[in-house]
Every structure is written in C-alpha cells, then in structure tokens.
Amino acid sequence: MDFAFTEEQSMIAELARDFAKKEIAPHIEEDEENHYYRREILTKMGELGLLGFSIPEEYGGNGLGWMEGVAALYEIAKVHTSWRLSISGNIWGPALSILEFGTEEQKRKYIPGLCSGELAGSFAITEANSGSDVASMKMVAKDCGDYWLLNGTKMWISGGHTCDVGLVYAKTDPNAGAKGISCFIIDYNNTEGITRNPIHKKVGMWPAPTSELVFEDVKIPKENLLGVQNKGFQQCMWMLNNTRMGCATGAAALSAAALEGAVQYANERTQFGQAIGKFQMIQYQIAEMKLEDEAAKWLVYKAAWLKENKMPSQQATSMAKLFACNAAVHAANLAMKIYGSYGYSDEYPCGRWLRDAKQFETLEGTSNIHMGIVAGIELGYQPDR
C-alpha cells in the first residue's frame, strides 16, 4: 500500500489548510463565546470546491474521491472541529444518498446546490427516545394519496435549524420495525408545519448548530420520497457508513491538534530551569499521544482507501471512528495536563479540545455500537459491506 499522498491530494490538503487558517481560525474565539454559526464559511467552501468530494462533475461535484475529501476535512477539522460537519451535512449525507438512491430529477434539483454551498444540508434520524435503536423511531409518514403527512419530533440534528434541505427518516409502516422506515427529502424553506428549535445548552461544538425539529401535519410531495418505500433503514445504514468517515476524520484531526499544541507548549514552558518537554513524564505523555494519533490517522486513510476502491469498508470505518474518538479524548485530556493550570483557562484551546472530543463518543453511533460492529463482522455474525 502506498502511504504517500499524490500531488493532487497534497494540493487539496494545502488548499483546505490555507482556507481554514484564513477563514475559520480568526473567528474561533468569538464564535465559541457566542455560539455563532457563520453560514458564509459554508458558501466559501463550496466556491472553492471543498463540498464536492465523491460527487461526479455532472451533478456539480469536483470529481474527486474519498482520499481527497478526507485530506481536506482533516485540515479543516484540525483548525476547528465544528466545521467538519459541513462536508458530512452537505455531501457525505444528503448529496451522496440522493446520488445513490434518488431519481434523476432529485439529483439535478438538489445535489448541485449542496456542492456549491448555495444549499445547506442536514439529515435527521435521532429522536428523544430513539438513538442507537434506529428502528424504534416514532416519527410517522402517512400516505394521503397526493402527499405524505409527517408527524413527530427529531432531536440532536446537526444543522437542523440552519439548513435549506435535508433528509428525514420516518415510519411509513409503524408496525414493521426496521422494515417500515422510509426516507424523505425536505425543503425546509418552503414547507409549512415544521418548528426548528436551536439547542444551545451543549458541552461543546458550540458554533455547530444543533436542533430539535418538530413536524406537525407536514405535507411532503409524493416525489420527495427518496428511494423505495420501507427501505429507509437500509438507506440509513448505507448513509451512516459514509458520514461516519466525517466523524473519524474529525476525531483524528482533533487528536493531531491537541498533540501539536502539547508539543509546542512543552517546548515553550520552563520549570526548574528547563523546558518541561525535557522531563520524562511529559515525554511519556507526548509519546502516548503520538502513537495513538498516528494509528488513528492511518485507520482513517485505510477506510477512505477501501471506499475509494469500492471495497467493503463498514468494519474499517467503525474501527477508524472508534479508535480516533478514543485518541481524541485521550489527547485532549493529556494536553490539558501538560498545559497545567493554563489548560484550564480560556487562554488556550485545551478546554475546547476536550469539550469537542467527547461528542465523538456518541455522534453517529456510540462507541459501544461501533465495538459491536467491529466484533460482529470479525466473528462472522454480519457481513462487511
């Protein structure tokens, strides 16, 4: 296996790194303090082609693949983890699902805007009492002849109150469990009956919008059903195997950010007449962070490589997500220790790293869920897709 980036992949990574430093980094402190989402950053990403990965050029994509997407997302998330959601929320969630399951009309109508940043996207699965157990969702879509009627509530939806278009999963056969779920494309700006409530009280990811979505007798056109009726569960699992790459990449990037910060601080901070990096215990902590960071990064690259080559990748994706989130939490925790009292202040980003890292243990499948996926495939209880 070739571990080197191609020239094009290196250029994409550099483009994303420069963009993040210029457009995202200057606003981090202000946006964290105010829990503020800058929609214009999404638009600028689209203008640079940073939202078009894995999408063919004929639908507005950049024609580049998973490796380039991971390379770009890694650099963006290393500067500010909250912005990794844009690629998953627009591309690896809605756009890629519409590309895979949608009609030609749906592809032409929605994918170009999601790639250009003209449209902000989202996907809504989770409910207050339905997280890991997707099949237990309560939202219902009733066939009313000329339209679908949606009723129910979705919770913890990334970009839910700021998006223009999104996917929503609902029961079209309430008594059929996983075999009764369907997926719908929602035009939020032109659909009545949806109340979108921002969720501000979060531990971290403060500039990333999170929402409660309440659907009350919402009429959805028949043509907005995505894919086959009652096949939404399979579509959802397929989608999550893609969006989890965003989680894995973001967690690996956060691990790298914490490591870089800890190394810099260990070389600048002096105690007892020398840099604290000279002390063996600090070196031990740095070594731990480096080992886990490197392993997380290559697990992410391997999963992306498998996707790029259209090979089974579910186990690899879950391994990458699981290990990278553990590495991010551990690295953020160790960085706070290395920074000492300053790590507990707002003067340095240690608190943000730790707050943001913890969400990876829950987002898009808890660590327990991913342990089950990895083990189940290894034991032969389920196929690797």
Buried (B, 14 or more C-beta within 10 A) or exposed (E): EEEEBEEEBEEBBEBBBEBBEEBBEEBBEEBBEEBEBBEEBBBBBBEBBBBBBBBEEEBBBBEBBBBBBBBBBBBBBBBBBBBBBBBBBBBBBBBBBBBBBBEEEBBBBBBBBBBBBBBBBBBBBBBEEBBEEBBEBBBBBBBEEEBBBBBBBBBBBBBBBBBBBBBBBBBBBBEEBBEBBBBBBBBBEEBEBBEBEBBEEEEBBBBBBBBBBBBEEBEBEEEBBBBEBBBBBBBBEBBBBBBBBBBBBBBBBBBBBBBBBBBEBBEEBEEEEEBBBBBEEBEEBBEBBBEBBBBBBBBBBBBBBBBBEEEBBBBBBBBBBBBBBBBBBBBBBBBBEBBBEBBEEEEBBBBBBBBBBBBBBBBBBBBEBBBBBBEBBEEEEBEBE
